[in-house]
Amino acid sequence: MKIRYLESVDSTQLYLKNLLLAKKIKPPYGVVAKQQLAGVGSRENSWIGLEGNFFFSFAYNIKNIPFDLKLESASIYYAYLLKEVFAEYGSSVWLKWPNDFYIDDKKIGGMITNLVADSLVCGVGVNLSKNPQNFAKLDIDISIETILEKYIEKLEKKVLWKQVFSKYELEFNKSKNFSTHINNSKISLENVSLQSDGSIMYKNERIYSLR
């Protein structure tokens, strides 16, 4: 994967999308920035990008993602691979359904995925060294260079979804103490059931993350 390094950018995800739409690059391709001025979070909320934290977006042609991965669950898949990188260095980070990184009961970051033409674009932001009010930061010291190196190694292995899901499923119960937003409505995850494709069942309705 070719990586473009930026000092500052509005959003690594929007920057990468524009490169793809203008056909200036070909996947696999990534963009990392030291500072992000207008990051995009869930439901188009802004994500405060304090300098020194981790801001990375990458794109894969959809033909080159694991064959058993539903695009609707891509945020779970790619977020969990990054969670594994942190865990291998001693972090207690866990993944709240569908795309948020948590330390204990505080959010430290998240993953957003979108389709741009025939490419899957994933954008991630994680508080490494600084955290806004009401948020937390990663509980280990790890450099951005190490994160990128180890994460890209995992990405390039193209581990099957079923292998990632089997591990994610074991920690899903932690999500049940929290809520999520579906169609602009806040719902508790306490009584939902996780399905093998990454969706949840809520009041007899199957719901995908769509993030």
Number of C-alpha atoms within 10 A of each C-alpha: 15 12 14 13 13 13 10 16 20 15 25 30 27 17 13 26 23 14 14 20 11 9 9 9 15 14 18 17 19 24 21 26 23 18 22 26 16 16 22 24 19 16 13 10 10 13 19 17 27 19 18 17 23 23 28 26 25 26 27 20 17 17 10 13 20 17 12 11 18 15 21 18 20 27 26 27 27 22 25 24 19 21 19 18 19 22 14 10 12 12 17 15 21 24 23 27 24 26 25 25 29 23 18 12 15 14 22 24 27 23 27 27 27 19 15 16 12 13 21 22 28 25 28 27 25 26 25 23 18 17 19 13 6 8 15 22 21 23 16 15 12 14 13 17 9 11 16 18 11 16 18 16 13 16 15 12 9 12 17 14 22 16 10 17 18 11 11 20 13 9 12 17 17 16 21 16 12 14 14 16 13 13 8 8 7 10 15 14 23 14 13 20 17 18 14 12 16 24 22 21 15 16 9 9 10 13 16 18 21 19 20
